[in-house]
Amino acid sequence: MTPRRDLQLRCALSDRADLRDGRLRALIKEVYSPKTMSWRLPFGRRSASDAEQRSRWEVAMALYAFHRLGVLDGKAAALVVGPQSGPAVDWLSARTDRLRSLQDPVSALAIDEEEGSFGAIQCSRTIERLGERDEARRACLELHRVLRPGGVAALSASFRLEGPAPGPPGLLLLDEPELRAAALGEGLTWAIASPLDLSASHPLMERRGRHAWTSVHLLLVKPLFH
C-alpha cells in the first residue's frame, strides 16, 4: 500500500494506506501526544483498533487540510462539533483566536451563532448519531450557515459499506446518494474540494451484525460570493 497523493485535499473514504503518509502520521502523533493526552493510547500501538484509528484519521485529515489551505492564521475563528472532540480542540486552541466546541451532536441542528461566524469547521462523529436523514440534512445546512464565505468545513460521516439502510440501531449510515443529498444538495453553496473518491482498497472498518461501515471525509469550501 502506498499513500495517496494530494492527501490534504482528498475527499474520500478512510484508507489504511493513508496512515503510511509521513505528514499525516506526524500530525496524528502531535495531536494525540501521550505527553499532553496521557489517557489516550499512543498512535501506532498495536492494541489500537480500527475504530480508534478511524477516529484519528478523521481529525488529522481535517486539521491537516486547515493547515495546508491557510485558514489557521492565529486570528481565525473555529468551530469543532462532535463527541470525543478533545484532540481537535486542544490542537486548534493554540492556532485560533476564537474556538467553540459543541460535543452534543444534537447541537449541530441549531447553533446559536450568527451567520458566517467561523472560518474553519471540523465536524466528526455527529451525523451518524442524529438518527434521521432529515436531521443530517438540517445539521449540514446549519454548519453551512455559520461558515463564513471563503471558509473551510471538514465534515466526516459514517459511510455504509454493507447492510440495509439506515444502519444498526442508534447509528445513521449513509451511502453515496444519501451523503450527497445531505451535504451537497439544494441550499448548500459550498463546493467539494476534490471529486469524491470511494475507492479505498483497505478501509478502516467497523462491523455490527449485517452492517459494515467506514469514515468518509468531505472538505467543503464556501465561495466568497453566493
Summary of the structure (lengths in Angstrom):
residues: 226
radius of gyration: 16.3
end to end distance: 40.5
largest distance: 47.5
contacts: 770
relative contact order: 0.18
helix: 34%
strand: 24%
